[in-house]
């Protein structure tokens, strides 16, 4: 399994970025996938998750209404569209795949549920 994130960068408050996660080595869209972030000195937190087949999505309260998770099954890419970015969104962003569950279990934003991780892409809002 390989997950490679891209699309991070420096953006002003109120701006937008779209993160991408190129996935390989497993049957894409057959499992739950998620985006997580970790700021310096803070614990990793779940940002958004998507069920297999994109049937349902889930968001952290802090990003609800601003971020959108989606996937392109033809290209095997997971996306995170981030709008109205705030300085507190600054973090390293990671994509991950839950290689066990196809449907949400109630813990879809908990990092311990995810089996494989990318190396991350930095987002700085300033």
Secondary structure, 3 states (H helix, E strand, C coil): CEEEEECCEEECCCCCEEEEEEEECCCCCCCEEEEEEECCCCCCEEEEEECHHHCCEEECCCCCCCEEEEEECCCCEEEEEECCCCHHHCEEEEEEEECCCCCCCCCCCCHHHCCEECCCEEEEEC
